Amino acid sequence: MGSIARRTAVRTAAAAVALTAVSALGLSISPAAASAQISSPASSQNPLDQLGRPTPQTQAQIRDFANQPWLPAQMRDAILSALAFSVGDNGDGGPPLPENAPVFTQFYWPTVAGSCIGGELDAVGTAIAVPGPAEIPAPGAAAGQTAFVFTALGTAPALPEQGGMNVTWFNLDTLRNGVTPLGNYGINPDGPATLSGTADTGNGTVVAIVSGAVRTEDTTCSFLPTAAIIDAR
């Protein structure tokens, strides 16, 4: 996939934050309208920084969209909450990365599960992908593989048995594809619930979508999809 196509895909991430919140709340809005409010076609600047987080300019655009007077308050709060998690404003951005951590790709937008924390509060989920070879995160990834990690922020520890969260992936260069289940490999044993898994993606540009349910000690949380484009070379 060329650099122009990559930038186009990445620029839709900001709009996707809003559209994900719309879907979660059962509302209806035109994708074109949301994109027009958030992303200007004339802008060629990457809306994400090198860690996959919204840049200050992108954050301002998302906040401007969320504060439109016609937007329902519940939807505005969901968008701003997701933005806060994605940029780490809440101080709970998941487990800290060790020094000399492997190169990773953060999925483009956070996802939401209702009534997930204590069976009452909504939880925001984030995901990353780590191309191999890499010993961490568990269970690790050999050359030609990609490790995926999903964290349900603020939740109780994950149960040992999972089986509800999957990564669907497609290698654009080799046309290899598959579905990889995520399980409990002991990451964050005291919470938040964190699942991981390794896929035989091969080398190349990989498109991945993660969605499904996380089983915690409190409840089962069903998360909306989030996606990423990974340079697995």
N, CA and C of each residue as an Amber inpcrd file, in Angstrom:
protein
   699
   0.8500000  -1.1850000   0.0000000   0.0000000   0.0000000   0.0000000
   0.8830000   1.2310000   0.0000000   0.6150000   2.2360000  -0.8650000
   1.4460000   3.4010000  -0.9890000   1.2810000   4.3500000   0.1700000
   2.2190000   5.3460000   0.2370000   2.1930000   6.2730000   1.3590000
   0.9380000   7.1390000   1.3450000   0.4460000   7.5000000   0.1400000
  -0.7710000   8.3150000   0.0630000  -1.9510000   7.5400000   0.6120000
  -2.0540000   6.2710000   0.2230000  -3.1580000   5.4460000   0.7270000
  -3.0560000   5.2580000   2.2270000  -1.8320000   5.1210000   2.7460000
  -1.6430000   4.9780000   4.1910000  -2.1390000   6.2230000   4.9130000
  -1.7320000   7.4050000   4.3900000  -2.1360000   8.6480000   5.0500000
  -3.6420000   8.8140000   5.0040000  -4.2610000   8.4350000   3.8810000
  -5.7120000   8.5320000   3.7820000  -6.3800000   7.6420000   4.8150000
  -5.8740000   6.4160000   4.9550000  -6.4620000   5.5000000   5.9410000
  -6.2780000   6.0120000   7.3510000  -5.1020000   6.5630000   7.6440000
  -4.8340000   7.0580000   8.9850000  -5.6930000   8.2700000   9.3040000
  -5.9200000   9.1530000   8.3040000  -6.7030000  10.3550000   8.5600000
  -8.1340000  10.0310000   8.9290000  -8.6400000   8.8690000   8.5450000
 -10.0100000   8.5030000   8.9100000 -10.1250000   8.0720000  10.3590000
  -8.9980000   7.9090000  11.0460000  -9.0360000   7.4280000  12.4310000
  -9.7940000   8.3900000  13.3280000  -9.5670000   9.6920000  13.1480000
 -10.2570000  10.6530000  13.9970000 -11.7650000  10.5690000  13.8060000
 -12.1920000  10.4850000  12.5570000 -13.6270000  10.3380000  12.3090000
 -14.1630000   9.0430000  12.8850000 -13.3380000   8.0070000  12.8670000
 -13.7870000   6.7120000  13.3740000 -14.0680000   6.7510000  14.8620000
 -13.3360000   7.5920000  15.6150000 -13.6270000   7.7240000  17.0390000
 -15.0690000   8.1660000  17.2220000 -15.4620000   9.1700000  16.4370000
 -16.8280000   9.6570000  16.5430000 -17.8350000   8.6260000  16.0740000
 -17.5460000   7.9730000  14.9570000 -18.5010000   7.0140000  14.4090000
 -18.6540000   5.8000000  15.3100000 -17.5680000   5.3840000  15.9790000
 -17.6660000   4.2810000  16.9290000 -18.5830000   4.6490000  18.0780000
 -18.4500000   5.8810000  18.5810000 -19.3240000   6.3160000  19.6600000
 -20.7680000   6.3730000  19.2030000 -21.0000000   6.8300000  17.9700000
 -22.3570000   6.8620000  17.4320000 -22.9550000   5.4720000  17.4230000
 -22.1910000   4.5030000  16.9230000 -22.6850000   3.1320000  16.8640000
 -22.9990000   2.5940000  18.2380000 -22.1220000   2.8860000  19.2070000
 -22.3200000   2.3820000  20.5590000 -23.5870000   2.9360000  21.1880000
 -23.9620000   4.1590000  20.7890000 -25.1260000   4.7940000  21.3810000
 -26.3900000   4.5750000  20.5640000 -26.2870000   3.8470000  19.4550000
 -27.4540000   3.5560000  18.6450000 -27.9770000   4.7620000  17.8990000
 -27.1160000   5.7410000  17.6010000 -27.5280000   6.9430000  16.9010000
 -27.1880000   6.8320000  15.4320000 -27.6240000   7.8070000  14.6690000
 -27.3890000   7.7860000  13.2270000 -26.8100000   9.1110000  12.7940000
 -25.7090000   9.0500000  12.0360000 -25.0870000  10.2570000  11.5130000
 -24.3650000   9.8910000  10.2350000 -24.3130000  10.8050000   9.3060000
 -23.6340000  10.5600000   8.0380000 -22.1360000  10.5160000   8.2400000
 -21.4460000   9.4330000   7.7750000 -19.9850000   9.3950000   7.8750000
 -19.3280000  10.5790000   7.1910000 -19.9050000  11.0360000   6.0700000
 -19.3290000  12.1660000   5.3640000 -19.3820000  13.4240000   6.2200000
 -20.5000000  13.5860000   6.9600000 -20.6280000  14.7600000   7.8160000
 -19.6090000  14.7350000   8.9270000 -19.4180000  13.5690000   9.5330000
 -18.4460000  13.4700000  10.6210000 -17.0440000  13.7480000  10.1100000
 -16.6910000  13.1740000   8.9510000 -15.3670000  13.3760000   8.4020000
 -15.1380000  14.8400000   8.0560000 -16.1770000  15.5010000   7.5290000
 -16.0420000  16.8960000   7.1650000 -15.7950000  17.7580000   8.3890000
 -16.4280000  17.4010000   9.5280000 -16.2480000  18.1680000  10.7460000
 -14.8490000  17.9760000  11.3100000 -14.2490000  16.7940000  11.1220000
 -13.0140000  16.4620000  11.8140000 -11.7870000  16.6290000  10.9510000
 -11.8600000  16.2490000   9.6920000 -10.6610000  16.2000000   8.8600000
 -10.8390000  17.0370000   7.6210000  -9.9080000  17.9300000   7.3670000
  -9.9470000  18.7610000   6.1830000  -9.2240000  18.0870000   5.0410000
  -9.8570000  17.9460000   3.8300000  -9.2150000  17.2870000   2.6930000
  -7.9390000  17.9950000   2.2570000  -7.8570000  19.2910000   2.5610000
  -6.6890000  20.0320000   2.1000000  -5.4680000  19.7650000   2.9550000
  -5.6810000  19.1490000   4.1130000  -4.5580000  18.9250000   5.0150000
  -3.8320000  17.6520000   4.6450000  -2.5110000  17.7270000   4.5320000
  -1.7020000  16.5540000   4.2190000  -0.9020000  16.0920000   5.4270000
  -1.1120000  16.7490000   6.5910000  -0.3540000  16.4070000   7.7860000
  -0.8990000  15.1180000   8.3890000   0.0030000  14.2390000   8.8220000
  -0.4150000  13.0080000   9.4760000  -1.1060000  13.3650000  10.7820000
  -2.3470000  12.8920000  11.0150000  -3.0590000  13.2600000  12.2360000
  -2.5920000  12.4930000  13.4650000  -1.7120000  11.4890000  13.3040000
  -1.2040000  10.7100000  14.4270000   0.2950000  10.9200000  14.5820000
   0.7740000  10.8540000  15.8300000   2.2030000  10.9590000  16.0450000
   2.8630000   9.6040000  15.8300000   4.1720000   9.5180000  16.1420000
   4.9120000   8.3030000  15.8430000   4.4620000   7.1110000  16.6860000
   3.7300000   7.3550000  17.7640000   3.2070000   6.2790000  18.5990000
   1.7480000   5.9590000  18.2920000   1.1990000   6.5820000  17.2470000
  -0.1720000   6.2910000  16.8740000  -1.2060000   7.0760000  17.6590000
  -0.7780000   8.1000000  18.3990000  -1.7040000   8.9150000  19.1800000
  -2.1110000  10.1440000  18.3820000  -3.3250000  10.6840000  18.5960000
  -3.7260000  11.8960000  17.8880000  -2.7800000  13.0570000  18.2070000
  -2.3860000  13.8040000  17.1690000  -1.5590000  14.9870000  17.3780000
  -2.4070000  16.0750000  18.0370000  -1.7700000  17.1270000  18.5900000
  -2.5530000  18.2270000  19.1810000  -3.5880000  18.7980000  18.2160000
  -3.2270000  18.9310000  16.9220000  -4.1820000  19.4590000  15.9580000
  -5.3740000  18.5210000  15.7910000  -5.1080000  17.2120000  15.7110000
  -6.1910000  16.2470000  15.5900000  -7.0640000  16.2540000  16.8400000
  -6.4350000  16.3370000  18.0100000  -7.2010000  16.4020000  19.2490000
  -8.1500000  17.5970000  19.2360000  -7.6430000  18.7460000  18.7700000
  -8.4780000  19.9480000  18.7220000  -9.6540000  19.7560000  17.7670000
  -9.4150000  19.0980000  16.6240000 -10.4900000  18.8580000  15.6630000
 -11.5510000  17.9370000  16.2440000 -11.1060000  16.8900000  16.9680000
 -12.0680000  15.9590000  17.5680000 -12.8890000  16.6820000  18.6410000
 -12.2140000  17.5080000  19.4570000 -12.9380000  18.2430000  20.5000000
 -13.9410000  19.2200000  19.8910000 -13.5310000  19.8820000  18.7940000
 -14.4550000  20.7950000  18.1170000 -15.6900000  20.0500000  17.6440000
 -15.4760000  18.8580000  17.0770000 -16.6060000  18.0570000  16.6210000
 -17.4980000  17.6640000  17.7980000 -16.8750000  17.2150000  18.8910000
 -17.6390000  16.7430000  20.0480000 -18.4440000  17.8560000  20.6850000
 -17.9860000  19.0950000  20.5450000 -18.6700000  20.2150000  21.1950000
 -19.6630000  20.9210000  20.2870000 -20.0120000  20.2960000  19.1480000
 -21.0580000  20.8650000  18.3050000 -22.3750000  20.9100000  19.0840000
 -23.1210000  22.0060000  19.0040000 -24.3330000  22.1540000  19.8270000
 -25.4190000  21.1300000  19.5130000 -25.4210000  20.5620000  18.2980000
 -26.4660000  19.6040000  17.9230000 -26.1450000  18.1800000  18.3820000
 -24.9350000  17.9660000  18.9250000 -24.5220000  16.6220000  19.3060000
 -25.0920000  16.2730000  20.6850000 -25.7050000  15.0860000  20.8390000
 -26.2230000  14.6830000  22.1560000 -25.1110000  14.6430000  23.1930000
 -25.4420000  15.0220000  24.4300000 -24.4400000  15.0860000  25.5010000
 -23.7950000  13.7330000  25.7460000 -24.5860000  12.6430000  25.6600000
 -24.0370000  11.3150000  25.9140000 -22.9870000  10.9510000  24.8710000
 -23.2590000  11.3160000  23.6190000 -22.2980000  11.0340000  22.5550000
 -21.0470000  11.8940000  22.7320000 -21.2280000  13.1840000  23.0980000
 -20.0760000  14.0570000  23.3200000 -19.1720000  13.4850000  24.4070000
 -19.7750000  13.0370000  25.5010000 -18.9750000  12.4880000  26.6020000
 -18.2180000  11.2320000  26.1700000 -18.8580000  10.3790000  25.3510000
 -18.2040000   9.1510000  24.8900000 -16.9990000   9.4720000  24.0140000
 -17.1480000  10.4620000  23.1230000 -16.0500000  10.8370000  22.2320000
 -14.8870000  11.4240000  23.0250000 -15.1910000  12.3350000  23.9470000
 -14.1330000  12.9700000  24.7210000 -13.4490000  11.9750000  25.6490000
 -14.2130000  11.0170000  26.1750000 -13.6200000   9.9790000  27.0180000
 -12.6630000   9.1180000  26.2050000 -13.0870000   8.7040000  24.9980000
 -12.2250000   7.8970000  24.1390000 -10.9670000   8.6620000  23.7610000
 -11.1010000   9.9600000  23.4840000  -9.9390000  10.7730000  23.1360000
  -8.9670000  10.8540000  24.3140000  -9.5010000  11.0180000  25.5190000
  -8.6510000  11.1130000  26.6990000  -7.8330000   9.8440000  26.8940000
  -8.4710000   8.6840000  26.6950000  -7.7440000   7.4290000  26.8260000
  -6.6720000   7.3010000  25.7600000  -6.9990000   7.7110000  24.5300000
  -6.0640000   7.5050000  23.4240000  -4.8130000   8.3520000  23.5580000
  -4.9200000   9.5250000  24.2180000  -3.7410000  10.3820000  24.3780000
  -3.1290000  10.2460000  25.7610000  -3.7460000   9.4320000  26.6530000
  -3.1690000   9.1800000  27.9640000  -3.4770000  10.2440000  28.9860000
  -4.5080000  11.0880000  28.7550000  -4.8430000  12.1370000  29.7120000
  -5.3150000  11.5820000  31.0450000  -5.8580000  10.3670000  31.0280000
  -6.4320000   9.8010000  32.2390000  -5.3920000   9.1660000  33.1450000
  -4.1430000   9.0480000  32.6740000  -3.1010000   8.4590000  33.4970000
  -3.1790000   6.9490000  33.5860000  -4.0510000   6.3130000  32.7740000
  -4.1970000   4.8530000  32.8280000  -4.1620000   4.3100000  31.4180000
  -3.0620000   4.5330000  30.7340000  -2.9570000   4.1430000  29.3420000
  -2.4900000   2.7240000  29.1360000  -2.6990000   1.8800000  30.1210000
  -2.2610000   0.5080000  29.9730000  -0.8920000   0.3050000  30.5930000
  -0.3100000  -0.8780000  30.4480000   0.9640000  -1.1690000  31.0880000
   2.0960000  -0.3510000  30.4830000   3.0390000   0.1130000  31.3140000
   4.1750000   0.8710000  30.7750000   5.0630000  -0.0190000  29.9330000
   5.6390000   0.5660000  28.8800000   6.5310000  -0.1900000  28.0100000
   7.9300000  -0.1930000  28.6040000   8.6110000  -1.3290000  28.5820000
   9.9730000  -1.3770000  29.1090000  10.9290000  -0.6550000  28.1830000
  12.1220000  -0.3320000  28.7130000  13.1430000   0.2600000  27.8580000
  13.5350000  -0.7300000  26.7670000  13.8890000  -0.1710000  25.6030000
  14.2580000  -0.9990000  24.4520000  13.1250000  -1.9180000  24.0350000
  11.8810000  -1.4290000  24.2050000  10.7130000  -2.2160000  23.8120000
  10.6950000  -2.3810000  22.3000000  10.0850000  -3.4560000  21.7960000
  10.0260000  -3.6530000  20.3460000   9.1430000  -2.6080000  19.6750000
   9.3570000  -2.4290000  18.3930000   8.5370000  -1.5090000  17.6160000
   7.1090000  -2.0400000  17.5710000   6.1430000  -1.1460000  17.7640000
   4.7530000  -1.5840000  17.7460000   3.9010000  -0.5900000  16.9700000
   2.7130000  -1.0420000  16.5860000   1.7160000  -0.1940000  15.9310000
   0.4790000  -0.1650000  16.8090000   0.0270000   1.0250000  17.1540000
  -1.1950000   1.1680000  17.9400000  -2.3950000   1.1800000  17.0050000
  -3.4600000   0.4850000  17.3800000  -4.6740000   0.5130000  16.5820000
  -5.2310000   1.9230000  16.5710000  -5.9180000   2.2900000  15.4550000
  -6.1720000   3.6840000  15.1610000  -7.1130000   4.3970000  16.1150000
  -8.0660000   3.6970000  16.7000000  -8.9740000   4.3760000  17.6150000
  -9.3250000   3.4440000  18.7710000  -9.6000000   4.0040000  19.9540000
 -10.0200000   3.1700000  21.0740000 -11.4220000   2.6450000  20.8370000
 -11.7690000   1.5520000  21.4910000 -13.0870000   0.9600000  21.3620000
 -13.7610000   0.9250000  22.7300000 -15.0590000   0.7120000  22.7520000
 -15.8390000   0.8610000  23.9780000 -16.6710000  -0.3840000  24.2320000
 -16.7840000  -0.7580000  25.5300000 -17.6960000  -1.8200000  25.9610000
 -18.5550000  -1.2750000  27.0880000 -19.8570000  -1.4360000  26.9700000
 -20.7760000  -0.9280000  27.9800000 -20.8460000  -1.8230000  29.2030000
 -21.0740000  -1.2100000  30.3670000 -21.2760000  -1.9230000  31.6390000
 -20.1850000  -2.9560000  31.8840000 -18.9560000  -2.5400000  31.7130000
 -17.8220000  -3.4710000  31.7790000 -17.0700000  -3.3930000  33.0970000
 -16.9300000  -2.2180000  33.6610000 -16.1870000  -2.0430000  34.9050000
 -17.1440000  -2.2090000  36.0800000 -16.9410000  -3.2760000  36.8480000
 -17.8360000  -3.5490000  37.9570000 -19.2440000  -3.8610000  37.5250000
 -19.4230000  -4.2140000  36.2460000 -20.7510000  -4.4970000  35.7340000
 -21.6110000  -3.2750000  35.5450000 -21.0230000  -2.0750000  35.6990000
 -21.8070000  -0.8470000  35.6190000 -21.2090000   0.1860000  34.6610000
 -19.9180000   0.4460000  34.7870000 -19.3030000   1.5250000  34.0230000
 -18.7680000   1.0220000  32.6820000 -18.7690000   1.9210000  31.6870000
 -18.2010000   1.5900000  30.3830000 -16.6800000   1.5180000  30.4800000
 -16.0820000   0.6940000  29.6320000 -14.6220000   0.5720000  29.5670000
 -14.1490000   0.8700000  28.1610000 -12.9710000   1.4550000  28.0700000
 -12.3360000   1.7340000  26.7890000 -11.2420000   0.6970000  26.5600000
 -11.1970000   0.1460000  25.3560000 -10.1880000  -0.8470000  25.0110000
  -9.1970000  -0.2910000  24.0090000  -7.9310000  -0.6620000  24.1560000
  -6.8990000  -0.2650000  23.2080000  -6.1380000  -1.5100000  22.7580000
  -5.5460000  -1.4450000  21.5760000  -4.8310000  -2.6060000  21.0380000
  -3.5540000  -2.1450000  20.3500000  -2.5370000  -3.0280000  20.3850000
  -1.3010000  -2.7870000  19.6540000  -0.9110000  -4.0620000  18.9150000
  -0.0610000  -3.8990000  17.9120000   0.4980000  -5.0240000  17.1670000
   2.0110000  -4.9090000  17.1720000   2.6970000  -6.0370000  17.3900000
   4.1540000  -6.0550000  17.4570000   4.6760000  -7.0710000  16.4440000
   5.2550000  -6.6380000  15.3310000   5.8330000  -7.5840000  14.3700000
   7.0530000  -8.2830000  14.9580000   7.2000000  -9.5800000  14.6460000
   8.3560000 -10.3240000  15.1170000   9.5970000 -10.0540000  14.2780000
  10.7580000 -10.5060000  14.7620000  10.9270000 -11.2620000  16.0090000
  10.8870000 -10.3650000  17.2390000  10.1580000 -10.7980000  18.2680000
  10.0510000 -10.0520000  19.5170000   9.7040000 -11.0230000  20.6350000
  10.4420000 -10.9400000  21.7430000  10.1690000 -11.8230000  22.8770000
   8.9870000 -11.3350000  23.6860000   8.7530000 -10.0280000  23.7030000
   7.6050000  -9.4640000  24.3880000   6.7780000  -8.7060000  23.3680000
   5.4750000  -8.6020000  23.5740000   4.6860000  -9.1290000  24.6890000
   4.4530000 -10.6310000  24.5620000   4.1620000 -11.2710000  25.7130000
   3.8460000 -12.7040000  25.7080000   2.6170000 -12.9520000  24.8410000
   2.6030000 -14.0150000  24.0490000   3.5500000 -15.1280000  24.0250000
   4.7380000 -14.9250000  23.0970000   4.9860000 -13.7020000  22.6400000
   6.1090000 -13.4310000  21.7610000   5.7730000 -13.7130000  20.3070000
   6.6720000 -13.3040000  19.4190000   6.4560000 -13.5040000  17.9880000
   7.7900000 -13.7860000  17.3140000   7.8260000 -14.8410000  16.5030000
   9.0080000 -15.1620000  15.7210000   9.0120000 -14.3240000  14.4400000
  10.0880000 -14.4110000  13.6810000  10.1380000 -13.7290000  12.3930000
   8.9890000 -14.2270000  11.5170000   8.3080000 -13.2960000  10.8650000
   7.1680000 -13.6700000  10.0410000   5.8690000 -13.7760000  10.8130000
   5.9040000 -13.4740000  12.1010000   4.6910000 -13.4760000  12.9130000
   4.4240000 -12.0670000  13.4440000   3.1930000 -11.8540000  13.9290000
   2.8220000 -10.5950000  14.5620000   2.0750000 -10.9020000  15.8500000
   2.5050000 -10.2640000  16.9550000   1.8200000 -10.4110000  18.2370000
   0.8130000  -9.2740000  18.3920000  -0.3710000  -9.5980000  18.8980000
  -1.4140000  -8.6120000  19.1430000  -1.7360000  -8.5840000  20.6330000
  -1.9670000  -7.3780000  21.1660000  -2.3110000  -7.2110000  22.5730000
  -3.5230000  -6.3000000  22.6760000  -4.5170000  -6.7170000  23.4610000
  -5.7110000  -5.9150000  23.6880000  -5.8630000  -5.6950000  25.1880000
  -6.0400000  -4.4280000  25.6090000  -6.1950000  -4.0850000  27.0170000
  -7.5250000  -3.3810000  27.2330000  -8.3180000  -3.9010000  28.1680000
  -9.5780000  -3.2790000  28.5620000  -9.2950000  -2.4020000  29.7690000
  -9.1060000  -1.1200000  29.5490000  -8.6170000  -0.2140000  30.5830000
  -9.5920000  -0.0890000  31.7510000  -9.0400000  -0.1250000  32.9600000
  -9.8340000   0.0760000  34.1570000 -10.5930000  -1.1350000  34.6500000
 -10.4110000  -2.2850000  34.0150000 -11.2120000  -3.4610000  34.3550000
 -10.5090000  -4.3630000  35.3580000 -11.2740000  -5.3350000  35.8720000
 -10.7320000  -6.3630000  36.7510000  -9.8340000  -7.2970000  35.9390000
  -9.0470000  -8.1460000  36.6050000  -8.1780000  -9.0870000  35.8820000
  -8.9620000 -10.0040000  34.9470000  -8.2930000 -10.4450000  33.9040000
  -8.9130000 -11.3630000  32.9390000  -8.9990000 -12.7640000  33.5280000
 -10.0550000 -13.4760000  33.1990000 -10.1690000 -14.8700000  33.6020000
  -9.1850000 -15.7230000  32.8020000  -8.7690000 -16.8650000  33.3400000
  -7.8260000 -17.7260000  32.6020000  -8.3710000 -18.2000000  31.2690000
  -9.6380000 -18.5440000  31.2240000 -10.2550000 -19.0250000  29.9850000
 -10.9450000 -17.8740000  29.2680000 -10.6300000 -17.6990000  28.0000000
 -11.2180000 -16.6150000  27.2290000 -12.0140000 -17.1970000  26.0480000
 -11.6050000 -16.8830000  24.8270000 -12.2740000 -17.4640000  23.6650000
 -13.2490000 -16.5520000  22.9610000 -13.3240000 -15.2540000  23.3770000
 -14.2960000 -14.3750000  22.7360000 -13.7120000 -13.2140000  21.9670000
 -12.3970000 -12.9740000  22.0890000 -11.7600000 -11.8440000  21.4170000
 -10.8600000 -12.3640000  20.3000000 -11.0450000 -11.8230000  19.0920000
 -10.2950000 -12.3020000  17.9270000  -9.7270000 -11.1530000  17.1090000
  -8.6210000 -11.4340000  16.4280000  -8.0490000 -10.5150000  15.4470000
  -8.2240000 -11.1310000  14.0610000  -8.9160000 -10.4400000  13.1970000
  -9.0450000 -10.8540000  11.8050000  -8.0390000 -10.0510000  10.9870000
  -7.1570000 -10.7260000  10.2630000  -6.0750000 -10.0270000   9.5830000
  -5.9330000 -10.4770000   8.1320000  -5.3220000  -9.5890000   7.3340000
  -5.1260000  -9.8570000   5.9080000  -3.8180000  -9.2100000   5.4760000
  -2.9240000 -10.0020000   4.8910000  -1.6450000  -9.4990000   4.3880000
  -1.8360000  -9.0350000   2.9460000  -1.7160000  -7.7370000   2.7220000
  -1.9710000  -7.1690000   1.3960000  -0.9280000  -7.5900000   0.3700000
   0.2640000  -7.9610000   0.8090000   1.3350000  -8.3250000  -0.1110000
   1.2760000  -9.7930000  -0.5270000   0.9340000 -10.6610000   0.4140000
   0.9360000 -12.0990000   0.1280000  -0.4600000 -12.6900000  -0.0140000
  -1.4850000 -11.9140000   0.3510000  -2.8890000 -12.3510000   0.3560000
  -3.1600000 -13.4170000   1.4220000  -2.2020000 -13.6550000   2.2900000
  -2.4360000 -14.5670000   3.4200000  -3.4010000 -13.9040000   4.3880000
  -4.2830000 -14.6890000   4.9840000  -5.2530000 -14.1190000   5.9160000
  -5.6140000 -15.1530000   6.9780000  -6.2380000 -14.6950000   8.0420000
  -6.6180000 -15.6090000   9.1000000  -7.3360000 -14.9100000  10.2270000
  -7.7750000 -15.6950000  11.2000000  -8.4140000 -15.1940000  12.4130000
  -7.6380000 -15.7650000  13.6000000  -7.1270000 -14.8920000  14.4520000
  -6.2960000 -15.2980000  15.5860000  -7.0090000 -14.9910000  16.8910000
  -7.2870000 -16.0000000  17.7150000  -7.9100000 -15.7390000  19.0220000
  -6.9010000 -15.1470000  20.0000000  -7.3810000 -14.2740000  20.8740000
  -6.5510000 -13.6950000  21.9180000  -6.8870000 -14.3690000  23.2500000
  -5.8530000 -14.6870000  24.0250000  -6.0460000 -15.3670000  25.2930000
  -5.2920000 -14.6980000  26.4250000  -5.4100000 -15.2640000  27.6170000
  -4.7520000 -14.7350000  28.8020000  -3.3720000 -15.3820000  28.9320000
  -2.3260000 -14.6000000  28.6680000  -0.9550000 -15.0850000  28.7710000
  -0.2150000 -14.4470000  29.9520000  -0.9670000 -14.0140000  30.9530000
  -0.3590000 -13.5120000  32.1720000   0.0800000 -12.0750000  32.1500000
  -0.2970000 -11.3060000  31.1310000   0.0200000  -9.8840000  31.1120000
  -0.9420000  -9.1610000  32.0490000  -0.4260000  -8.3350000  32.9370000
  -1.2500000  -7.6080000  33.9150000  -2.1270000  -8.5590000  34.7300000
  -1.5410000  -9.4700000  35.4800000  -2.3490000 -10.4410000  36.2270000
  -3.2660000  -9.8090000  37.2650000  -2.9490000  -8.5890000  37.7060000
  -3.7880000  -7.8960000  38.6850000  -4.7520000  -6.9130000  38.0260000
  -4.8240000  -6.9130000  36.7000000  -5.6790000  -5.9980000  35.9670000
  -4.8970000  -4.7780000  35.4920000  -5.3880000  -4.0650000  34.5050000
  -6.6250000  -4.3460000  33.7620000  -6.5220000  -5.6010000  32.9000000
  -7.6780000  -6.1350000  32.5240000  -7.7170000  -7.3470000  31.7020000
  -6.9680000  -7.1110000  30.3960000  -5.9900000  -7.9820000  30.1340000
  -5.1590000  -7.8390000  28.9430000  -5.0190000  -9.1920000  28.2560000
  -5.3760000  -9.2370000  26.9900000  -5.3060000 -10.4690000  26.2060000
  -4.2940000 -10.3010000  25.0810000  -3.7290000 -11.4220000  24.6370000
  -2.7410000 -11.3570000  23.5660000  -2.7690000 -12.6430000  22.7530000
  -2.0930000 -12.6060000  21.6200000  -2.0010000 -13.7730000  20.7540000
  -1.0440000 -13.4970000  19.6220000  -0.6000000 -14.5600000  18.9600000
   0.3770000 -14.4410000  17.8720000  -0.1970000 -15.0180000  16.5920000
  -0.0440000 -14.2710000  15.5080000  -0.5700000 -14.6810000  14.2110000
   0.5740000 -14.9230000  13.2290000   0.4190000 -15.9200000  12.3680000
   1.3940000 -16.2010000  11.3090000   1.0890000 -15.3320000  10.0980000
   1.2650000 -14.0220000  10.2650000   0.8900000 -13.0730000   9.2160000
   1.8450000 -13.0940000   8.0360000   3.0900000 -13.5280000   8.2570000
   4.1060000 -13.3610000   7.2340000   4.5580000 -11.9150000   7.1820000
   5.5270000 -11.6260000   6.3300000   6.0230000 -10.2610000   6.1840000
   5.1920000  -9.5000000   5.1670000   5.0830000  -8.1890000   5.3820000
   4.3320000  -7.3650000   4.4510000   3.4500000  -6.3760000   5.1720000
   2.5350000  -5.7580000   4.4410000   1.5680000  -4.8210000   5.0070000
   0.3280000  -5.5870000   5.4230000   0.0070000  -5.5240000   6.6980000
  -1.0820000  -6.3250000   7.2640000  -2.1900000  -5.4000000   7.7600000
  -3.4080000  -5.6530000   7.3200000  -4.5850000  -4.9720000   7.8400000
  -5.2110000  -5.8700000   8.8940000  -5.4990000  -5.3280000  10.0710000
  -6.0310000  -6.1370000  11.1660000  -7.2170000  -5.4430000  11.8180000
  -8.2080000  -6.2360000  12.1900000  -9.3830000  -5.7550000  12.9230000
  -9.5460000  -6.6250000  14.1540000  -9.6690000  -6.0030000  15.3160000
  -9.8620000  -6.7500000  16.5550000 -11.2290000  -6.4040000  17.1400000
 -11.9450000  -7.4140000  17.5980000 -13.2520000  -7.2020000  18.2190000
 -13.6330000  -8.4650000  18.9710000 -14.6560000  -8.3560000  19.7870000
 -15.1420000  -9.5190000  20.5180000 -15.2990000  -9.2260000  21.9870000
 -15.2770000 -10.2840000  22.7970000 -15.5720000 -10.1740000  24.2130000
 -14.3680000 -10.5350000  25.0690000 -14.2270000  -9.8060000  26.1700000
 -13.1990000 -10.0710000  27.1820000 -13.8960000 -10.5190000  28.4550000
 -13.4720000 -11.6420000  28.9950000 -14.0490000 -12.1500000  30.2330000
 -13.1700000 -11.7200000  31.4110000 -13.7350000 -10.8840000  32.2880000
 -13.0150000 -10.4440000  33.4710000 -13.6120000 -11.1170000  34.7070000
 -13.0040000 -10.8670000  35.8540000 -13.5190000 -11.4310000  37.0950000
 -14.8730000 -10.8390000  37.4710000 -15.2320000  -9.7020000  36.8560000
 -16.5050000  -9.0530000  37.1430000 -17.6120000  -9.4490000  36.1810000
 -17.2810000  -9.4800000  34.8840000 -18.3150000  -9.6560000  33.8710000
 -17.6670000  -9.9770000  32.5300000 -18.4960000 -10.1240000  31.5070000
 -18.0170000 -10.2820000  30.1330000 -18.2830000  -8.9900000  29.3800000
 -17.2450000  -8.4370000  28.7540000 -17.3270000  -7.1430000  28.0840000
 -17.2160000  -7.3250000  26.5810000 -18.1880000  -6.8410000  25.8400000
 -18.1870000  -6.9470000  24.3760000 -17.7410000  -5.6220000  23.7720000
 -16.6350000  -5.6630000  23.0230000 -16.0420000  -4.4500000  22.4650000
 -16.3460000  -4.3170000  20.9800000 -16.5940000  -3.0760000  20.5470000
 -16.7400000  -2.7600000  19.1410000 -15.3970000  -2.9050000  18.4300000
 -15.3990000  -3.0450000  17.1130000 -14.1320000  -3.2520000  16.3870000
 -13.2320000  -2.0170000  16.3820000 -11.9390000  -2.2700000  16.3270000
 -10.9490000  -1.2380000  16.0180000  -9.9550000  -1.8650000  15.0430000
  -9.2210000  -1.0410000  14.3110000  -8.4070000  -1.5550000  13.2040000
  -7.0460000  -0.8910000  13.1440000  -6.1340000  -1.5170000  12.4110000
  -4.7950000  -0.9580000  12.2200000  -4.2160000  -1.4790000  10.9080000
  -3.2600000  -0.7360000  10.3830000  -2.4490000  -1.1570000   9.2500000
  -1.0170000  -1.3030000   9.7620000  -0.4430000  -2.4910000   9.6490000
   0.8170000  -2.8260000  10.2960000   1.8860000  -3.1040000   9.2400000
   3.0400000  -2.4900000   9.4140000   4.1820000  -2.7500000   8.5400000
   4.9740000  -3.8840000   9.1590000   4.6490000  -5.1130000   8.7830000
   5.2570000  -6.3120000   9.3810000   6.3970000  -6.7860000   8.4980000
   7.5320000  -6.1030000   8.5490000   8.6610000  -6.4320000   7.6800000
   9.9210000  -6.6800000   8.5030000
